[in-house]
């Protein structure tokens, strides 16, 4: 049954869903135009967040990301995301983005990649709430469409989380996505859903819950515990492109159909050809696909052997032989991640939002 909303969605999102809004997280080098095109065939989210635009004094809009916005094949709203700390450059970029067909402009306050936060961008800004306040004030004045924020609950603790929520409310942010971990926790810890619930009860705008939504049952649990108006899903959508349809079915009291192994194999084949750039060599494409299989393999086989073997494939023939060996069956697959040793968990945190 669709979850009742206590708060109004931004007008640009209002037609996206009559239940909890399901959004695709922005993931660098993953949530591009070809991936969107594949995902929509499996049900897809209500709202697509594009990869972030890197913003600095001399930056311009990256053409591949802009192409996703201009050529959006999904028929659903797209949110453009920016990352950076230069107020003048962020304002300039936000004004430029409003000339394109975007439903909202989002500021990334959560990226946990060291190469980002060490430059005081993404999650690094959470160490300076007053700087965040100045940035949001300038952007709120410059943005005439929906203005949203994607944040974590803090940098290395959540002592400033209440202050951040106060800033988001004061600057009239239209929607906030909360990943329920600190930047320092990256993807390793449990998700602090209680802090997401605090954001829901505190903020006057809708909140999307983000972090470890790996299945339809988990989605329902997170929605029930946080009372969030929707979910943002990232890594779970790479592993399981059916997840958005499964969640919708579950929330409407329908059985969430699980794909069989051979269907997961077909998804990998479709993805392989869809995301292959022109003139890409076979070896380069196999290496590129390992980025996706790092996540897919986690939900396909519990011992880690699938992941081990796929990481050692060098040719297209070897790559698909490994996939066939583990997926050529008709058994249903939940596609929820099996646990990995910490060192592998660190490797898999390389796809960041």
DANORJO-V33628 format. One record per residue. N is the residue number from 1. PHI is phi in whole degrees, 0 to 359 (* if undefined). OMEGA is omega in radians with two decimals (NA if undefined). Layout:
N,PHI,OMEGA
N,PHI,OMEGA
This chain:
1,*,-3.13
2,304,-3.11
3,281,3.13
4,292,3.11
5,260,3.06
6,269,-3.05
7,228,-3.08
8,279,3.05
9,279,2.97
10,305,-3.09
11,304,-3.10
12,291,3.12
13,260,-2.87
14,298,-3.12
15,268,-3.04
16,289,-3.04
17,198,3.04
18,261,3.07
19,230,3.06
20,306,-3.13
21,287,3.11
22,249,-3.07
23,242,3.02
24,273,3.14
25,292,3.04
26,282,-3.14
27,232,-3.07
28,299,3.12
29,65,3.10
30,232,-3.02
31,276,3.13
32,263,-3.07
33,302,3.13
34,299,3.13
35,293,3.07
36,303,-3.09
37,297,3.07
38,290,-3.02
39,297,-3.10
40,295,3.14
41,287,-3.13
42,255,-3.13
43,117,3.02
44,66,3.11
45,280,3.03
46,279,-3.07
47,222,3.12
48,252,3.02
49,264,3.14
50,283,3.00
51,304,-3.07
52,283,2.97
53,275,3.07
54,283,-3.02
55,242,3.05
56,207,-2.97
57,301,-3.09
58,246,-3.05
59,283,2.97
60,226,-3.08
61,290,3.12
62,295,-3.01
63,298,3.13
64,297,3.12
65,289,3.11
66,298,3.11
67,299,3.09
68,301,-3.12
69,288,-3.06
70,288,-3.07
71,257,-3.12
72,322,-3.07
73,267,-2.93
74,271,-3.04
75,76,-3.11
76,236,-3.06
77,298,3.10
78,238,3.07
79,249,3.06
80,268,-3.12
81,245,3.07
82,244,3.03
83,222,-3.11
84,158,-3.12
85,223,-3.13
86,276,-3.03
87,301,-3.12
88,300,-3.13
89,291,3.11
90,296,3.12
91,296,3.11
92,301,-3.11
93,293,3.13
94,299,3.13
95,294,3.12
96,293,-3.11
97,297,-3.13
98,290,3.04
99,278,-3.07
100,252,-3.07
101,282,3.11
102,246,3.13
103,280,-3.10
104,197,3.01
105,240,-3.02
106,244,3.02
107,255,3.13
108,279,3.05
109,240,-3.03
110,223,-3.06
111,302,-3.08
112,264,-3.13
113,292,-3.12
114,304,-3.13
115,297,3.12
116,269,-3.00
117,290,3.10
118,292,3.07
119,266,-3.12
120,59,3.02
121,235,-3.12
122,56,3.14
123,296,3.14
124,297,3.13
125,292,-3.11
126,293,3.05
127,284,-3.07
128,228,-3.10
129,306,-3.11
130,290,3.04
131,292,3.04
132,303,-3.14
133,301,-3.12
134,295,3.13
135,295,-3.11
136,295,3.12
137,299,-3.13
138,294,-3.12
139,289,3.13
140,298,3.12
141,289,-3.04
142,267,-3.02
143,258,-3.13
144,261,3.05
145,252,3.13
146,298,3.13
147,240,-3.04
148,235,-3.13
149,225,2.97
150,246,-3.00
151,226,2.86
152,259,-3.02
153,274,3.13
154,162,3.13
155,274,3.09
156,240,2.97
157,205,-3.11
158,246,3.14
159,295,-3.11
160,263,-3.03
161,296,3.12
162,296,3.09
163,295,3.10
164,298,3.12
165,298,3.11
166,298,3.12
167,294,-3.14
168,301,3.14
169,291,-3.10
170,297,-3.10
171,271,3.01
172,55,3.02
173,295,-3.03
174,277,3.13
175,197,3.12
176,233,2.99
177,260,-3.12
178,246,2.93
179,275,-2.96
180,280,3.00
181,223,2.96
182,280,3.06
183,298,-3.10
184,296,3.14
185,284,3.12
186,49,-3.13
187,238,-2.97
188,269,-2.99
189,275,2.92
190,295,3.11
191,274,-3.12
192,274,-3.10
193,294,3.10
194,295,3.10
195,286,3.02
196,296,3.09
197,299,3.10
198,296,3.10
199,297,3.14
200,299,-3.08
201,284,-3.06
202,264,-2.98
203,279,3.09
204,278,-3.12
205,250,3.09
206,295,3.13
207,232,2.99
208,260,3.08
209,270,-3.08
210,224,3.08
211,128,3.03
212,60,3.01
213,275,-2.94
214,248,-3.10
215,196,3.09
216,296,3.08
217,300,3.12
218,294,3.12
219,300,-3.13
220,295,3.10
221,299,-3.12
222,294,3.12
223,297,-3.13
224,293,-3.05
225,280,-3.09
226,261,-3.01
227,61,3.08
228,296,3.14
229,279,3.13
230,179,-3.07
231,229,2.92
232,246,-3.06
233,236,-3.13
234,242,-3.05
235,299,3.11
236,297,-3.14
237,281,3.01
238,293,-3.09
239,291,-3.00
240,222,-3.11
241,292,3.09
242,280,-2.91
243,299,-3.11
244,293,3.09
245,294,3.12
246,299,3.14
247,294,3.12
248,301,3.14
249,297,-3.10
250,298,-3.13
251,291,3.09
252,260,3.06
253,78,3.14
254,258,3.09
255,293,3.12
256,273,-3.08
257,292,3.09
258,262,3.12
259,289,3.02
260,277,-3.11
261,305,-3.10
262,294,3.10
263,288,3.05
264,295,3.07
265,299,3.11
266,297,3.08
267,299,3.13
268,297,3.10
269,298,3.12
270,299,-3.12
271,296,-3.12
272,306,-3.07
273,281,-3.10
274,290,-3.03
275,265,-3.13
276,282,3.14
277,291,3.05
278,301,3.11
279,64,3.10
280,286,3.13
281,288,3.13
282,301,-3.12
283,298,-3.13
284,295,3.14
285,292,3.08
286,299,3.10
287,297,3.11
288,298,-3.09
289,292,3.12
290,297,3.09
291,299,3.11
292,285,-3.10
293,292,3.02
294,307,-3.13
295,267,-3.10
296,298,-3.10
297,297,-3.14
298,298,-3.12
299,260,-3.05
300,255,-2.99
301,202,-2.93
302,280,-3.03
303,275,-3.05
304,91,-3.11
305,293,3.10
306,302,-3.14
307,297,3.11
308,301,-3.07
309,290,-3.09
310,291,3.13
311,292,-3.11
312,257,3.08
313,289,-3.13
314,243,-3.11
315,243,3.09
316,301,3.14
317,298,3.13
318,295,-3.12
319,302,-3.10
320,286,3.06
321,295,3.10
322,296,3.13
323,300,-3.13
324,296,-3.11
325,299,-3.08
326,260,-2.99
327,237,-3.11
328,278,3.13
329,205,-3.10
330,248,3.11
331,285,3.10
332,293,-3.09
333,235,3.10
334,296,-3.13
335,60,2.97
336,270,-3.03
337,290,2.96
338,278,-3.12
339,293,3.10
340,236,3.00
341,301,-3.07
342,304,-3.10
343,298,3.10
344,287,3.09
345,298,3.11
346,294,3.11
347,299,-3.04
348,285,3.10
349,277,-3.11
350,290,3.03
351,274,-2.99
352,238,3.12
353,237,NA
